[in-house]
Amino acid sequence: MEVDFQSLKVQGVKINYYYVCKRKLWFFDKGISMENNSERVLQGKLLHEYSYPRLKIKEVLIDNTFKVDIMSDDYIREIKISSKMAHVDKMQIAYYLYYLKKLGMKKKGIINYTKEKKKEEVELTPELEKEIERALKDIKKITSSDSPPKFKKLPYCKKCAYYGLCFAKEDD
């Protein structure tokens, strides 16, 4: 069954938040942004600014929807501090590859984990395409809801920019 991509396309950060925390995704979609107060977000911005200084094509805006950290003829690259959220990173770059394919561009992806000095190559497979399409449909459902998804304590909550918001009325 063909997916109506135009009605489902989202910013790359929403794909990221979908895989990290659906509640965070809902808050972000409603304009509730806590990232300005996050030291981890600042670290990421600095990493992007100072990594790979010799490259000229950095932070490429695609279709006014998301930015690719680095783009070349064959590859797109995402720069990440560490691989602690490797699956999330993979799904985000898979979404970028999926989106670019819809625009008629076939590329491969590379995730550079700077702190660990390693990289992971990502190719868009039919399985990844189906997973991205499922995620896009679910994101639409979550963001269309009048209330956020139920609170779910996750191992990385304490490092999240939304920690104070989520834990304001929750009992442990």
Backbone as a ProteinNet text record, in pm:
[ID]
protein_1_A
[PRIMARY]
MEVDFQSLKVQGVKINYYYVCKRKLWFFDKGISMENNSERVLQGKLLHEYSYPRLKIKEVLIDNTFKVDIMSDDYIREIKISSKMAHVDKMQIAYYLYYLKKLGMKKKGIINYTKEKKKEEVELTPELEKEIERALKDIKKITSSDSPPKFKKLPYCKKCAYYGLCFAKEDD
[TERTIARY]
83.7	0	88.4	64.1	141	109.2	211.6	198.5	193.4	103.6	96	204.4	322.4	438.3	419.2	359.6	342.4	265.4	167.1	87.9	155.1	257.1	321.8	461.5	521.9	661.2	674	786	810.4	955.9	984.8	1122.6	1200.2	1329.2	1413.5	1413.6	1404.7	1404.5	1283	1171.9	1053	1074.9	1147.3	1182.2	1269.8	1367.7	1456.4	1376.2	1291.2	1212.4	1115.2	1062.5	972.8	1041.7	1166.8	1238.9	1296.8	1315.9	1366.8	1252.7	1147.5	1037.2	918.1	810.1	691.2	628	643.6	593.5	671	802.5	889	849.2	820.9	774.8	648.2	552.8	425.7	448.8	527.6	557.2	623.8	723.5	795.8	701.4	614.6	519.4	425.7	394.2	303	375.8	504	579.3	642.2	640	701.6	844.5	937.5	1077	1161.8	1229	1312.1	1461.5	1493.5	1630.7	1722.9	1668.6	1752.2	1821.7	1769.9	1826.6	1912.1	1937.3	2005.2	2153.5	2237.9	2381.7	2417.2	2346.3	2373.3	2341.8	2235.8	2200.6	2308.7	2358.5	2465.4	2591	2623.4	2739.5	2724.8	2605.3	2579.5	2596.9	2549.1	2563.6	2710.2	2785.7	2928.4	2999.9	2962.6	3020.2	2998.9	2875.8	2846.2	2926.2	2940.3	3008	3156.7	3220	3365.1	3416.6	3330.5	3373.1	3393.3	3492.7	3521.6	3530.3	3620.9	3628.8	3669.6	3737.4	3780.2	3667.6	3559.3	3447.7	3366.7	3331.4	3256.2	3105.6	3061.5	2917.9	2871.1	2833.7	2786	2649.2	2569.4	2435.3	2353.7	2325.5	2250.8	2100.9	2027.4	1882.8	1814.1	1733.7	1662.2	1513.9	1462.6	1318.1	1255.8	1334	1287.7	1231.3	1281.2	1227.3	1331	1452.9	1558.2	1694.3	1794.1	1931.4	2013	2089.5	2185.4	2319.4	2389	2514.1	2615.5	2635.3	2730.9	2671.6	2688.3	2636.6	2743.3	2758.9	2848.1	2768.6	2834.5	2764.6	2694.4	2760.7	2708.3	2652.6	2694.8	2662.8	2603.9	2527.5	2494.9	2556.9	2598.5	2661.3	2592.2	2580.1	2532	2645.2	2667.2	2772.3	2706.2	2747.2	2692.3	2807.5	2781.1	2884.6	2920	2817.8	2843.8	2735.2	2760.6	2668.1	2569.7	2550.9	2458	2315.6	2280.1	2146.3	2158.4	2237.7	2270.5	2145.5	2047.8	1926.8	1850.5	1840.1	1773.3	1845.9	1978.8	2059.9	2039.3	2035.7	2016.2	1880.1	1777.2	1643.6	1631.7	1699.3	1695.2	1761.9	1878.5	1945.8	1871.8	1808.2	1726.3	1609.7	1550.7	1443.5	1496.4	1614.4	1672.5	1693.2	1743.2	1764	1630.8	1530.2	1394.9	1340.4	1351.9	1302.9	1374.2	1507.2	1583.7	1544.4	1516.8	1471.4	1339.3	1249.5	1121.7	1143.5	1254.1	1288.1	1368.9	1394.7	1466.7	1617.1	1666.1	1810	1840.8	1930.9	1970.6	2107.9	2111.8	2236.8	2247.4	2365.5	2389.9	2416.8	2409.9	2433.4	2549.9	2612.8	2719	2693.3	2701	2692.5	2833.2	2885.9	3017.4	3000.6	3054.2	3052.6	3188.7	3195.5	3323.6	3396.4	3325.3	3387.9	3454.6	3392.4	3442.3	3528.1	3536.4	3613.8	3574.2	3442	3393.1	3280	3247	3137.5	3055.4	2929.3	2837.9	2776.1	2780.3	2719	2574.4	2485.3	2343.8	2296	2234.1	2172.8	2022.9	1947.8	1802.5	1758.7	1703.1	1654	1501.6	1438.4	1291	1236.1	1306	1261.3	1267.7	1376.8	1388.2	1282	1253.5	1148.4	1013.5	981.2	854.3	850.7	963.1	970.8	952.7	1013.8	999.3	853.4	789.8	649.2	558.5	586.3	508.9	530.1	654.8	686.3	616.4	616.4	551.9	401.8	338.6	194.9	169.8	256.1	240.7	268.3	366.6	395.9	273.6	210.1	88.9	-19.1	-35	-135.6	-101.3	25.2	68.1	51.4	96.2	92.8	-48.2	-139	-279.1	-358.9	-303.2	-372.2	-381	-488.5	-507.6	-423.2	-373.6	-293	-168.3	-63.6	60.6	45	129.3	129.4	157.6	111.8	130	279.3	310.1	447.5	503.8	625.4	694.5	838.8	879.8	1016.6	1114.2	1212	1312.2	1450.3	1546.4	1678.7	1751	1719.2	1791.1	1710.2	1600.7	1515.2	1592.7	1680.9	1750	1838.4	1878.5	1963.2	1881.6	1751.3	1664.1	1632.2	1624	1589	1447.4	1361.6	1221.9	1201.7	1309.1	1301.4	1211.6	1234.2	1156.1	1008.4	977.8	837.5	769.2	833.5	773.6	761.3	860.4	861.3	793.5	738	675.2	560.9	480.2	364.2	366.2	480.7	489	547	495.5	549.3	638.7	749.5	838	783.8
-118.1	0	124.7	217	339.7	435.6	497.7	591.6	732.9	816.9	956.4	1033.1	1033.8	1092.6	1240.7	1315.1	1459.6	1491.7	1411.5	1439.2	1387.5	1303.7	1243.4	1297.9	1368.6	1410.5	1502.2	1487.1	1560	1606	1690.5	1730.8	1609.2	1608.4	1498.5	1483	1593.5	1586.9	1508.9	1512.8	1438.6	1288	1246.8	1104.1	1065.5	1149.5	1124.3	1111.5	1207.8	1205.8	1088	1049.1	934.1	809.5	790.8	672.3	688.7	812	835.7	831.4	913.6	925	991	919.9	969.6	1088.4	1093.4	1206.8	1334.2	1322.3	1432.9	1481.7	1388.9	1421.7	1506.6	1465.1	1538.1	1680.1	1694.4	1827.6	1915.7	1861.1	1937	1981.8	1891.4	1924.1	2037.1	2046.7	2150.6	2281.3	2288.8	2412.1	2425.9	2319	2320.6	2269.7	2363.1	2328.9	2356.6	2255.8	2267.5	2262.2	2247.7	2227.6	2345	2467.5	2585.6	2580.8	2501.6	2491.2	2366.3	2293.5	2164.7	2175	2130.7	2129.1	2029.1	1916.5	1815.7	1869.4	1946.9	2006.4	2106.2	2184.9	2279.5	2206.7	2095	2014.8	1968.1	1925	1880.1	1992.2	2111.5	2227	2262.8	2260.5	2289.6	2183.2	2058.2	1949	1971.4	2006.9	2031.6	2149.7	2251.7	2372.7	2350.5	2271.4	2258.9	2128.4	2034.5	1909.4	1929.1	1864.3	1863.3	2004.8	2087.4	2227	2246.5	2149.3	2165.8	2144.4	2079.1	2055.1	2182.6	2208.3	2330.3	2307.4	2186	2159.6	2096.2	2182.6	2137.2	2198.1	2126.6	2172.8	2210.9	2112	2131.8	2119.8	2226.1	2226.7	2156.4	2057.1	1979.1	2013.9	2069.6	2091.3	2170.5	2259.5	2335.7	2246.5	2123.6	2027.8	1978.8	1952.8	1907	1942.8	1938.8	1965.9	1838.4	1814.1	1705.2	1766.6	1702	1759.1	1779.3	1676.7	1683.7	1608.3	1663.6	1597.6	1596.7	1480.8	1467.7	1404	1370.8	1312.1	1181.7	1095.8	962.4	943.5	1030.5	1009.1	1131.8	1103.7	1205.5	1157.2	1251.2	1216.3	1288.9	1218.5	1276.5	1264.6	1371.4	1373.9	1363	1262.5	1239.1	1227.4	1261.5	1254.6	1109.4	1027.6	887.9	798.2	668.7	570.2	516.6	587.4	540.4	526.1	604.5	599.2	555.6	453.4	410.6	378.9	311.8	278	404.7	499.1	626.6	698.4	702.9	768.6	701.6	569.7	494.2	526	531.8	558.7	702.3	795.8	933.7	945.2	885.8	894.2	810.4	701.9	622.4	706.9	787.5	878.6	978.4	1032.9	1126.6	1058.7	935.1	860.9	834.2	799.3	774.4	902.8	1012.7	1141.7	1179.7	1166.9	1200.4	1111.3	984.9	893.1	942.4	991.7	1045.8	1169.2	1239.4	1356.4	1317.5	1187.1	1139	1130.1	1136.4	1127.8	998.2	920.4	794.8	814.9	799.6	816.5	709.7	698.1	614.5	708.4	654.4	735.7	686.3	780.5	747.2	827.2	757.4	824	824.2	943.5	957.7	980.6	888.4	901.7	956.5	1087.6	1155	1114.6	1102	1069.2	931.3	839.6	702.6	678.4	780.4	771.1	647.3	632.9	522.1	573.3	494.1	532.2	409.7	437.5	331.4	371.4	280.6	306.2	256	333.7	298.4	302.8	193.7	187.6	170.3	236.9	226.7	93.7	6.9	-122.8	-118.1	-212.4	-217.5	-229.5	-301.8	-316.1	-182.2	-108.9	23	118.8	110.6	195.7	167.8	41.6	5.4	55.5	42.5	90.2	242.4	314.1	460.4	496.4	427.3	455.7	429.2	321.8	294.7	406.9	448.3	555.5	685.5	719.4	842.9	841.1	726.5	714.1	729.7	669.5	677	819.3	886	1024.8	1111.2	1090.9	1167.4	1145.8	1019.9	986.9	1052.5	1044.2	1101.4	1252.8	1317.8	1464.4	1518.4	1435.9	1477.4	1464.2	1396.3	1374.3	1504	1516.3	1633.7	1630.8	1514.2	1504.3	1420.4	1441.1	1366.6	1219.1	1136.3	994.8	982.9	875.1	849.4	850.5	902	905.8	764.6	749.4	621.1	649.1	600.6	625.1	540.7	609.7	544.7	563	478.6	484.7	618.8	693	817	941.6	927	1042.4	1154.3	1120.1	1222.8	1313.7	1268.8	1350.6	1427.9	1411.1	1471.7	1617.2	1701.6	1842.6	1857.8	1758.6	1763.6	1699.6	1662.3	1590.8	1662.5	1790.1	1865.7	1869.7	1880.4	1883.9	1750	1643.1	1509.7	1466.9	1503.1	1457.2	1554	1663.3	1764.3	1707.1	1617.4	1564.4	1412.4	1352.4	1207.5	1159.2	1047.9	980.8	867.6	844.9	733.6	601.2
0	0	0	-91.4	-104.2	10.3	63.6	174.1	117.6	169.4	128.5	202.5	144.4	209.8	239.3	149.4	169	296.6	329.6	450.2	577.1	561.7	678.5	707.3	612.7	633.3	754.6	825.5	949.6	954.7	1051.8	1077.1	1127.4	1102.1	1148.4	1298.5	1371.7	1517.7	1568.8	1495.8	1539.4	1525.5	1424.4	1411.9	1530.8	1559.5	1672.7	1801.8	1829.5	1952.9	1955.8	1841.5	1835.6	1892.2	1854.3	1900.7	2040.6	2085.2	2220.1	2320.8	2295.7	2390.8	2321.9	2314.5	2244.8	2317	2447.4	2525.5	2489.8	2479.4	2438.6	2299.4	2209.4	2074.2	2080.3	2161.3	2171.2	2222.2	2330.2	2385	2279	2211.4	2109.5	1997.9	1954.6	1847.7	1888.6	2015.4	2065.4	2094.9	2058.9	2078.2	2215.2	2292.6	2425.1	2407.8	2405.4	2379.3	2501.8	2548.8	2667.8	2632.9	2505.4	2462.5	2493.1	2498.6	2522.4	2658	2750	2884.4	2902.7	2795	2805.8	2769.7	2863	2837.6	2727.7	2722.6	2618.6	2479.8	2467.8	2338.7	2297.7	2392.9	2364.8	2319.5	2384.8	2344.3	2199.6	2163.8	2027.5	1926.5	1959.9	1869.8	1850.3	1958.5	1948.9	1866.3	1884.8	1808.1	1658.5	1619.9	1479.1	1424.7	1506.8	1461.5	1437.4	1523.7	1517.4	1455.8	1425.3	1362.3	1213.1	1161.3	1018.1	961.3	1014.4	971.7	825.5	765	624.8	525.1	569.4	478.2	457.7	334.8	303.1	303.2	273.5	264	395.1	489	619.4	645	724.8	759.8	635.6	554.2	430.6	460.5	436.1	458.2	341.4	373.1	272.9	278.9	171	154.7	271.6	333.3	450.3	561.1	570.7	667	767.7	723.4	813.5	756	843.7	801.8	811.1	705.5	703.7	743.2	835.6	884.1	771.2	690.1	578.9	460.9	340.5	221.2	112.6	48.9	-66.4	-179.4	-287.1	-401.3	-366.3	-288.4	-260.2	-118.6	-26.3	114.4	181.4	287.5	386	515.7	599.1	726.8	839.5	948.9	1072.9	1173.8	1248.8	1349.3	1486.1	1561.6	1695.3	1794.4	1919.7	2022.1	2052.1	2081.1	2115.8	2058	2065.1	2009	2112.7	2222.3	2326	2273.3	2174.6	2115.3	1968.6	1943.6	1807.1	1724.4	1783.7	1707.1	1667.9	1759.7	1731.9	1618.7	1627.2	1523.9	1388.7	1389.3	1264.7	1203.1	1284.8	1232.5	1180.6	1244.9	1198.3	1060.6	1044.4	914.3	809.2	852.3	759.3	708.2	796.2	753.2	651	674.9	578.4	443	445.1	320.4	250.5	328.4	276.5	211.7	281	233.7	102.6	103.5	-17.1	-134.2	-105.7	-211.1	-270.7	-183.7	-231.6	-318.9	-296.8	-378.8	-503.1	-518.4	-636	-618.1	-495.3	-467.9	-393.8	-450.1	-385.5	-322.2	-191.7	-117.5	-10.1	47	163.4	279.8	399.1	517.2	599.2	667.5	761.7	888.4	1001.2	1130.9	1188.7	1214.5	1275.9	1425.6	1505.8	1650.6	1692.4	1713.1	1731.5	1859.2	1968.9	2096.9	2091.1	2018.8	2009.9	1885.9	1801.5	1676.6	1594.7	1578.1	1496.2	1408.3	1309.6	1220.7	1185.2	1151.1	1109.6	976.3	881.7	752.1	755.2	694.3	691	546.3	502.8	370.7	387.6	304.5	310.1	248.2	330.8	285.2	280.5	212.9	215.7	357.8	444.6	583.7	656.6	635.8	699	645.4	516.9	458.8	525.2	543.5	608.3	752.2	823.2	961.2	966.2	875	869.3	840.9	749.6	717.6	838.1	912	1034.1	1136.3	1151.5	1246.5	1206.6	1078.1	1032.2	1061.1	1038.8	1069.1	1219	1300.5	1444.6	1495.4	1437.5	1474.5	1447.1	1333.7	1299.5	1406.4	1447.6	1549.3	1683.8	1724.3	1852.3	1851.9	1746.4	1742.4	1720.5	1674.1	1656.7	1786.3	1883.6	2010.5	2090.9	2170.7	2255.5	2382.9	2419.2	2540.2	2512.6	2593.9	2569.4	2603.7	2545	2584.1	2733.5	2790.1	2933.2	2966.8	3083.4	3132.5	3142.1	3094.2	3101.6	3141.4	3256.9	3304	3222.1	3164.4	3080.2	3143.2	3107.5	3170.8	3154.3	3051.3	3023.1	3057.8	3129.9	3165.2	3235	3327.3	3406.4	3321.1	3203.2	3116	3012.8	3014.5	2914.4	2949.5	2848.4	2866.6	2922.7	2901.6	2945.9	3084	3150.4	3277.6	3378.9	3399.5	3497	3463.4	3336.7	3291.9	3317	3279.5	3294.7	3440.3	3522.4	3659.9	3755.5	3704.7	3790.9	3873.4	3816.2	3887.4	3899.9	3875	3878.5	4009.9	4057.2	4175.5	4128.4	4198.8	4162.1	4204.3
[MASK]
++++++++++++++++++++++++++++++++++++++++++++++++++++++++++++++++++++++++++++++++++++++++++++++++++++++++++++++++++++++++++++++++++++++++++++++++++++++++++++++++++++++++++++

